[in-house]
Amino acid sequence: MTLAQGRRSSLVALLALGLSALAGAGTASAHSAAGASGGARVVERVSAREMVQTRQRYFGAANVDPSTGAVRRDRVILSWVGVSGFAAAIRGHVLLLDAWVPRGAHSGYVPSSPVELARLRPELIFVGHAHFDHAADATPLAAATGATLIGSAEQCAELQSRAAAVPPRCSAVIAGGAEPGTAARVGAIRGVDVRAVKHLHSAVTRPGGDPTGFHVPVTPLPSTTSLEHPPTPEDLLHIVGHLPDSEAGSVLYRFAFGDFSLVWHDTSGPLVDRSPRTFDALRALRPVDVQVGAIQGFNQVTNGMRDPRMYVEALAPGLLVPQHHDDWAFGITTKGEAYRAPLAAELARIPAARRPPVRFIADPRDYVRPELLTFPVRIDLPRIARRCTRGGRLRVRLGGDLADVRGATVRLGRERARRLGRGVATFRRSAVRRQRGRQIRIRIADFDGSARTLRGRVPRCR
């Protein structure tokens, strides 16, 4: 058994002991809103109204169509639901990044639940790794919503093995047995360039490996959250049942479209000690506008915040959003504010010209607050491109970013509308002369069922 495995086993034992003590102390006094503890069954049928209301809460009312629930395509929106888990809207696609609402060490602390996440109707669930604090809700949510799981081959096998009946769909984007540093393109989201990189889970290594010098251990004192929000019996049973869940490897993801790119990773491993080549794979993901990265990990007791800082140096983000630093486990975690000063001290080792600003989110105040992590994206919207060609003909083309376009028709003045095959149509000289000065109208039908019309003028072609 490796040192990291031994520490993980010790963590499981400590959690089990603490949870037993909490159970003995009595859980009947637990207080939480209906469904907030996450103990309720994940429902399969969600009304359109419930979906719209839930999306408005998680992504902001101004960003969600009140009739259809469609989310704005020119935004990346993240709502934190604990540890490294986020409900995300990327180019209008609703996703989950990890899938576990923290409970068991406490109940009602996080104002979310698996039931609410199911009401979002996510298309995909991206899994960073399969430990319980990241993926305990992944399999039941995928089964309830029809969402496809995204992960490595090992993660797919692990998550599908947890299914009570028919295993959910899982797309293996990293091959089984791949070495850390292996990168792959993920064709999962229309119009979004997604890349996956296999890296390492946090692990204890000997102090050192860093030319910047010694690192003070980060060992914040446990909080009293478990006493203030005691767990319900069903939440205790939930976490006890998932304590042995396997990691099944760790994967980092980058999402890019328009002029924006986001990197998300739910653990930060000792790459400098065990896989230096993985830094090259991280550097290849640049440019990165926002890095949403884990900072809590096993190595903080010997190397402080060294490993999270090295991920930042490799990715060189324009903005850092720390996560996986909140109070999710009895006896071994504390509130995120305890990590603010150690992280700032570590980042100070990066030269000021290359040091990113930090948008620090903290529990419990910043759970499910989409306004904190809403990023506008500039997209090259569809537009009419027209050009006169030989013989007085007119070539009309649909230009710009067409990833959301399912089909289009074009009408020249009063001429009959025709389909834009491959986004292009050519009109004869006689038609151009008859309709000169009239409107060119392109009717666009998008994949989400919406439609729009672009207008221009018929030019004079000689």
DANORGI-V891724 format. One record per residue. RES is the residue in one small letter. PHI is phi in degrees with one decimal (none if undefined). PSI is psi in whole degrees, -180 to 180 (* if undefined). BURIAL is 1 if it has 16 or more other ideal C-beta (glycine too) atoms within 10 Angstrom, else 0. Layout:
res,phi,psi,burial
RES,PHI,PSI,BURIAL
RES,PHI,PSI,BURIAL
//
This chain:
res,phi,psi,burial
m,none,132,0
t,-76.7,168,0
l,-61.3,-40,0
a,-66.1,-42,1
q,-63.7,-40,0
g,-63.9,-39,0
r,-68.3,-38,1
r,-63.1,-42,1
s,-63.2,-39,0
s,-64.3,-39,0
l,-61.7,-45,1
v,-61.0,-44,0
a,-63.9,-42,0
l,-63.2,-43,0
l,-61.8,-45,1
a,-61.2,-42,0
l,-63.7,-46,0
g,-64.4,-40,1
l,-67.2,-36,1
s,-63.2,-40,0
a,-64.5,-40,0
l,-64.8,-40,1
a,-63.0,-40,0
g,-67.8,-29,0
a,-74.6,-12,0
g,98.1,125,0
t,-113.2,2,1
a,-65.3,-21,0
s,-83.8,0,0
a,-58.2,138,1
h,-126.7,130,0
s,-162.0,157,1
a,-69.9,160,0
a,-57.1,126,0
g,80.0,-10,1
a,-71.4,-26,1
s,-75.4,-15,1
g,83.5,3,1
g,-79.1,-19,1
a,-66.7,151,0
r,-62.5,140,0
v,-73.2,115,1
v,-76.2,151,0
e,-98.3,-30,0
r,-101.9,124,0
v,-126.1,128,1
s,-73.0,158,0
a,-59.9,-38,0
r,-64.6,-44,0
e,-62.1,-41,1
m,-62.5,-47,1
v,-62.2,-48,1
q,-62.7,-40,1
t,-69.3,-41,1
r,-64.8,-37,1
q,-63.7,-37,1
r,-69.6,-42,1
y,-85.5,-23,1
f,-121.8,0,1
g,92.7,129,1
a,-58.6,-35,0
a,-69.9,-16,0
n,-101.9,0,1
v,-122.7,128,1
d,-64.8,122,0
p,-68.0,-17,0
s,-92.2,-43,0
t,-107.3,-21,0
g,83.5,1,1
a,-63.7,139,1
v,-100.3,144,1
r,-51.2,136,1
r,-83.5,-19,1
d,-95.5,36,1
r,-142.1,151,1
v,-114.6,122,1
i,-127.3,131,1
l,-124.8,136,1
s,-121.5,121,1
w,-77.0,130,1
v,-120.9,17,1
g,113.8,146,1
v,54.3,-117,1
s,-108.9,14,1
g,-86.6,135,1
f,-139.1,138,1
a,-84.0,129,1
a,-129.4,143,1
a,-121.3,115,1
i,-124.9,114,1
r,53.9,37,1
g,84.4,-8,1
h,-87.3,130,1
v,-93.4,124,1
l,-132.4,165,1
l,-117.2,134,1
l,-104.3,108,1
d,63.8,166,1
a,-151.6,83,1
w,-157.4,124,1
v,-92.3,118,1
p,-57.0,129,1
r,-168.0,161,1
g,113.0,-50,1
a,-78.2,-22,1
h,-155.9,170,1
s,-137.2,139,1
g,78.9,5,1
y,-76.0,-39,1
v,-97.6,124,1
p,-79.8,55,1
s,-150.2,176,1
s,-163.6,161,1
p,-58.3,-34,1
v,-61.3,-45,1
e,-65.6,-40,1
l,-63.1,-35,1
a,-65.5,-35,1
r,-67.1,-17,1
l,-70.6,-18,1
r,54.0,61,1
p,-67.8,148,1
e,-84.0,-38,1
l,-139.5,153,1
i,-126.6,109,1
f,-87.2,128,1
v,-110.9,124,1
g,-78.5,-48,1
h,-156.4,172,1
a,-104.9,12,1
h,-58.1,158,1
f,-58.3,-35,1
d,-76.1,6,1
h,-129.0,-26,1
a,-141.3,16,1
a,-63.7,-26,1
d,-98.0,-2,1
a,-63.7,-50,1
t,-66.1,-49,1
p,-63.7,-34,1
l,-68.1,-41,1
a,-63.7,-41,1
a,-65.4,-38,1
a,-76.5,-34,1
t,-105.0,-17,1
g,82.5,5,0
a,-64.6,147,1
t,-89.9,132,1
l,-78.0,143,1
i,-122.8,128,1
g,-176.5,-167,1
s,-79.4,169,1
a,-59.7,-40,1
e,-65.4,-40,1
q,-65.5,-41,1
c,-60.3,-45,1
a,-62.7,-43,1
e,-65.2,-48,1
l,-69.2,-38,1
q,-68.8,-30,1
s,-68.6,-17,0
r,-86.1,-5,1
a,-69.5,138,0
a,-75.4,-28,0
a,-133.7,-113,0
v,-74.1,125,0
p,-62.4,140,1
p,-71.3,162,1
r,-65.4,141,0
c,-144.1,127,1
s,-97.8,115,0
a,-84.6,106,1
v,-94.6,-14,1
i,-122.5,127,1
a,-65.7,153,0
g,-61.7,139,0
g,76.9,6,0
a,-64.0,146,1
e,-78.2,152,0
p,-55.9,140,1
g,99.7,-11,1
t,-68.1,131,1
a,-120.6,152,1
a,-150.9,149,1
r,-84.1,144,0
v,-120.5,110,1
g,-89.1,55,0
a,-99.5,-26,1
i,-122.3,118,1
r,-58.7,126,0
g,82.1,4,1
v,-123.5,128,1
d,-83.3,107,0
v,-109.1,131,1
r,-128.2,145,1
a,-119.2,142,1
v,-131.3,126,1
k,-76.0,132,1
h,-136.0,-152,1
l,-120.1,147,1
h,-74.4,155,1
s,-58.7,146,1
a,-158.4,153,1
v,-76.9,128,1
t,-130.9,165,1
r,-62.2,148,0
p,-57.2,141,0
g,127.3,-154,0
g,71.5,15,1
d,-141.9,117,1
p,-65.4,-13,0
t,-78.8,-8,0
g,113.4,-168,0
f,-70.5,148,0
h,-115.7,127,1
v,-71.9,129,0
p,-56.4,142,0
v,-105.1,106,1
t,-135.6,70,0
p,-65.4,151,1
l,-71.1,144,0
p,-60.5,156,1
s,-96.3,-177,1
t,-107.3,19,0
t,-57.6,-40,1
s,-64.6,-28,1
l,-81.2,-34,0
e,-77.3,-28,0
h,-130.8,68,1
p,-60.1,146,1
p,-76.5,150,1
t,-77.8,159,1
p,-57.0,-40,0
e,-69.3,-33,1
d,-71.3,-36,1
l,-60.5,-47,1
l,-62.6,-39,0
h,-58.4,-52,1
i,-71.0,-37,1
v,-61.6,-39,1
g,-67.9,-23,0
h,-105.1,-3,1
l,-53.8,-39,1
p,-80.6,3,0
d,-52.3,135,1
s,-78.6,150,1
e,-68.2,-47,1
a,61.9,33,1
g,85.3,162,1
s,-125.4,137,1
v,-130.5,135,1
l,-105.4,147,1
y,-127.3,145,1
r,-121.2,135,1
f,-119.0,128,1
a,-140.2,135,1
f,-160.5,158,1
g,56.8,-131,1
d,-105.7,26,0
f,-134.2,144,1
s,-140.2,143,1
l,-129.6,133,1
v,-113.6,134,1
w,-129.2,132,1
h,-145.1,138,1
d,-100.7,12,1
t,-160.4,158,1
s,-130.3,110,1
g,-92.6,168,1
p,-79.2,66,1
l,-61.2,-38,1
v,-61.8,-29,1
d,-89.7,-36,1
r,-121.8,-16,0
s,-158.3,67,1
p,-58.7,-29,0
r,-63.8,-22,0
t,-65.3,-26,1
f,-59.2,-36,1
d,-63.6,-40,0
a,-65.2,-37,1
l,-69.2,-42,1
r,-62.1,-32,0
a,-67.4,-13,0
l,-83.2,-11,1
r,-61.9,153,0
p,-78.5,148,0
v,-121.8,122,1
d,-81.2,-44,1
v,-134.3,130,1
q,-110.7,121,1
v,-108.5,97,1
g,-126.6,147,1
a,-70.0,138,1
i,-119.2,-23,1
q,-82.5,140,1
g,-172.6,169,1
f,-60.4,-32,1
n,-77.3,-5,1
q,-66.7,-20,1
v,-79.1,-17,0
t,-120.0,-31,1
n,-126.1,19,1
g,56.1,-135,1
m,-96.3,24,1
r,-57.6,-50,1
d,-65.7,-47,1
p,-56.8,-39,1
r,-63.6,-38,1
m,-68.4,-33,1
y,-64.0,-42,1
v,-61.4,-44,1
e,-63.2,-37,1
a,-72.8,-39,1
l,-84.1,-27,1
a,51.0,57,1
p,-74.0,160,1
g,-79.0,-22,0
l,-150.9,138,1
l,-110.4,130,1
v,-116.4,103,1
p,-72.7,145,1
q,-148.0,-176,1
h,55.2,54,1
h,-143.9,11,1
d,-93.4,-176,1
d,-95.6,92,1
w,-119.5,-8,1
a,-136.5,138,1
f,-65.8,128,1
g,82.7,-15,1
i,-124.3,-8,0
t,-124.0,169,1
t,-146.7,-179,1
k,-68.1,149,1
g,-59.1,-28,1
e,-56.3,-27,0
a,-65.3,-17,1
y,-96.9,-7,1
r,-61.6,-51,0
a,-67.5,-47,0
p,-60.1,-38,1
l,-67.2,-43,1
a,-60.9,-41,0
a,-63.5,-39,0
e,-69.3,-44,1
l,-65.7,-22,1
a,-64.6,-15,0
r,-74.8,-15,1
i,-84.1,131,1
p,-52.3,141,0
a,-53.5,-36,0
a,-66.7,-23,0
r,-112.0,1,0
r,-84.3,123,0
p,-78.7,152,1
p,-66.8,158,0
v,-118.5,131,0
r,-106.2,96,0
f,-85.4,119,1
i,-101.4,145,1
a,-139.2,149,1
d,-89.6,152,1
p,-90.2,-2,1
r,-65.2,-26,0
d,-103.3,8,1
y,-67.8,139,1
v,49.6,56,1
r,-127.0,81,1
p,-61.6,-25,1
e,-63.9,-21,0
l,-76.4,-28,0
l,-131.1,54,1
t,-113.1,123,1
f,-123.8,121,0
p,-72.2,146,0
v,-128.6,132,1
r,-89.1,118,0
i,-112.5,142,1
d,-77.9,92,0
l,-64.3,152,0
p,-54.9,143,1
r,-149.6,161,0
i,-85.0,127,1
a,-116.0,130,0
r,-133.9,148,1
r,-153.5,132,0
c,-76.9,138,0
t,-120.2,-178,0
r,-57.2,141,0
g,79.9,18,0
g,75.5,16,1
r,-80.0,162,1
l,-123.4,127,1
r,-104.8,120,0
v,-110.9,130,1
r,-133.2,147,1
l,-92.1,114,1
g,-103.8,179,0
g,90.1,-164,0
d,-82.5,113,1
l,-107.6,17,1
a,-61.8,-29,1
d,-91.7,-4,1
v,-87.7,123,1
r,-88.6,-35,0
g,-170.4,166,0
a,-154.5,149,1
t,-124.3,152,1
v,-125.1,142,1
r,-131.9,128,1
l,-101.5,105,1
g,57.0,-121,1
r,-97.8,6,0
e,-66.4,159,1
r,-66.8,140,0
a,-66.9,146,0
r,-135.6,156,0
r,-70.5,145,0
l,-90.4,92,1
g,-69.5,121,0
r,56.1,27,0
g,79.1,12,1
v,-134.5,141,0
a,-142.2,143,1
t,-120.4,131,0
f,-110.3,141,1
r,-69.5,163,0
r,-59.2,-41,1
s,-61.9,-42,0
a,-66.7,-40,1
v,-63.4,-41,1
r,-67.9,-39,0
r,-65.9,-36,0
q,-104.3,13,1
r,-54.4,132,0
g,86.1,-12,0
r,-83.9,-180,0
q,-83.5,144,0
i,-98.1,126,1
r,-123.2,126,1
i,-113.3,119,1
r,-96.4,120,0
i,-107.9,132,1
a,-110.7,125,0
d,-96.3,164,1
f,-63.3,-27,0
d,-83.7,5,1
g,95.6,-10,0
s,-79.7,164,0
a,-141.1,155,0
r,-153.7,163,0
t,-126.2,131,0
l,-103.7,144,1
r,-129.9,145,0
g,-150.2,-172,0
r,-115.4,145,0
v,-74.6,121,1
p,-81.5,175,0
r,-90.7,116,0
c,-110.3,132,1
r,-110.1,*,0
//
